[in-house]
Amino acid sequence: MMVLRESRWKFNTSAGAGIGFGAFNSEGGMFALDAPSGQTHEYIFSGFGMGTSRGLAKLLRIPKLALPKVLIKKMN
């Protein structure tokens, strides 16, 4: 990659999330940059399309976690 000019903008933070239902996927998020003047600029993005997805637990073969069953006896 060739850098033409060094930017004085600085990365601040970012966040994002996505969801898939069958073959349809959607995602969105934001990122914030600090301008050389000191102001923070927030940018929002979103996208959708078709694709395939699998849960991370299936890919890593991690068993599903479940809470233990708790039985409470009634006192007479």
C-alpha positions as CSV (number, residue, x, y, z in Angstrom):
1,M,0.0,0.0,0.0
2,M,1.3,3.4,-0.9
3,V,0.6,6.3,1.5
4,L,0.1,9.6,-0.5
5,R,-0.2,11.9,2.5
6,E,-0.2,11.2,6.2
7,S,-3.5,12.1,7.8
8,R,-3.8,14.1,11.0
9,W,-7.2,12.5,11.9
10,K,-7.1,10.1,14.8
11,F,-9.2,7.0,15.4
12,N,-11.5,7.4,18.5
13,T,-13.8,4.4,18.8
14,S,-16.1,2.1,16.9
15,A,-19.0,-0.3,17.5
16,G,-21.1,-2.6,15.4
17,A,-23.4,-5.6,15.3
18,G,-24.9,-7.9,12.7
19,I,-27.7,-10.5,12.5
20,G,-28.5,-13.2,10.1
21,F,-31.8,-15.1,9.4
22,G,-31.3,-17.9,7.0
23,A,-29.5,-16.6,4.0
24,F,-30.3,-13.0,4.7
25,N,-27.8,-10.9,6.7
26,S,-27.8,-7.3,8.0
27,E,-25.3,-5.3,9.9
28,G,-24.7,-1.8,11.1
29,G,-22.4,0.2,13.2
30,M,-20.5,3.5,13.8
31,F,-17.0,4.8,14.1
32,A,-15.7,8.1,15.5
33,L,-12.7,10.1,14.4
34,D,-11.0,13.1,16.0
35,A,-10.4,15.9,13.6
36,P,-7.2,18.0,13.8
37,S,-9.3,20.8,15.1
38,G,-10.3,18.7,18.1
39,Q,-13.9,18.0,17.1
40,T,-15.2,14.4,17.1
41,H,-17.0,13.2,14.0
42,E,-19.2,10.1,14.2
43,Y,-20.0,8.1,11.0
44,I,-22.8,5.5,10.8
45,F,-22.8,2.6,8.4
46,S,-25.2,-0.3,7.5
47,G,-25.3,-3.1,5.1
48,F,-27.4,-6.1,4.1
49,G,-27.2,-9.0,1.7
50,M,-27.3,-12.7,1.2
51,G,-24.7,-15.1,2.6
52,T,-24.2,-18.0,4.9
53,S,-23.5,-17.9,8.6
54,R,-22.7,-20.3,11.4
55,G,-22.5,-19.9,15.1
56,L,-19.1,-19.6,16.6
57,A,-19.9,-22.5,19.0
58,K,-20.5,-24.8,16.1
59,L,-17.3,-23.8,14.4
60,L,-15.2,-24.3,17.6
61,R,-17.3,-27.4,18.7
62,I,-18.1,-25.8,22.0
63,P,-21.0,-27.4,23.9
64,K,-24.0,-25.3,24.6
65,L,-24.0,-23.9,28.1
66,A,-27.1,-24.2,30.3
67,L,-28.0,-23.1,33.8
68,P,-28.3,-25.9,36.3
69,K,-31.9,-26.8,37.3
70,V,-32.8,-25.6,40.7
71,L,-35.7,-27.3,42.6
72,I,-37.4,-25.4,45.4
73,K,-39.5,-27.4,47.8
74,K,-42.5,-25.7,49.4
75,M,-42.5,-25.8,53.2
76,N,-45.8,-26.8,54.8
